């Protein structure tokens, strides 16, 4: 009984320490081959360069202010 109480108390104390995660931002990526623009959260590879961002949405329309 005492071990269960200690475990429960430890879990309750650790809960507020869990950070709240935010979704990853989106960026515009430009192809080095044909200058085509694509919206993605991560780089598409060595043939692409970051062209704009960060954005809140997958269409790269709603810019995140302050970044």
C-alpha positions in Angstrom: 0.0 0.0 0.0 2.8 2.5 0.9 4.7 1.8 -2.4 1.5 2.5 -4.5 0.9 5.7 -2.6 4.5 6.9 -3.2 4.3 6.0 -6.9 1.0 7.9 -7.3 2.4 10.9 -5.5 5.6 10.9 -7.7 3.5 10.7 -10.9 1.3 13.6 -9.7 4.3 15.7 -9.0 6.0 14.9 -12.3 2.9 15.8 -14.4 3.3 19.6 -14.3 6.9 19.2 -15.4 5.9 17.8 -18.8 6.3 20.6 -21.4 3.5 21.3 -23.8 4.5 20.5 -27.3 3.6 22.8 -30.2 3.3 21.6 -33.8 6.4 21.9 -36.0 6.3 25.0 -38.3 6.1 24.7 -42.1 8.5 26.3 -44.6 8.6 27.0 -48.3 11.4 25.0 -50.1 12.7 26.0 -53.6 14.0 23.3 -56.0 17.5 24.1 -57.1 16.8 22.4 -60.4 13.6 24.2 -61.6 12.8 26.8 -58.9 9.5 25.0 -58.0 8.1 25.9 -54.6 6.9 23.3 -52.1 5.6 23.7 -48.5 7.0 21.1 -46.0 8.0 20.9 -42.4 11.5 19.5 -43.1 14.0 19.7 -45.9 13.3 17.6 -49.0 17.0 16.9 -49.5 20.1 18.4 -51.0 18.4 19.6 -54.1 16.2 22.0 -52.1 16.8 25.3 -50.3 14.6 27.1 -47.8 12.7 29.9 -49.5 10.4 31.2 -46.8 8.8 30.7 -43.4 8.0 29.7 -40.8 4.2 29.2 -41.5 1.4 27.8 -39.3 -0.3 25.8 -42.1 0.5 23.2 -44.7 -0.2 25.7 -47.6 2.4 28.2 -46.3 -0.2 31.0 -46.2 -0.4 31.9 -42.4 3.0 33.3 -41.4 4.2 32.9 -37.8 4.9 36.3 -36.4 8.1 37.0 -34.4 10.3 34.2 -35.9 
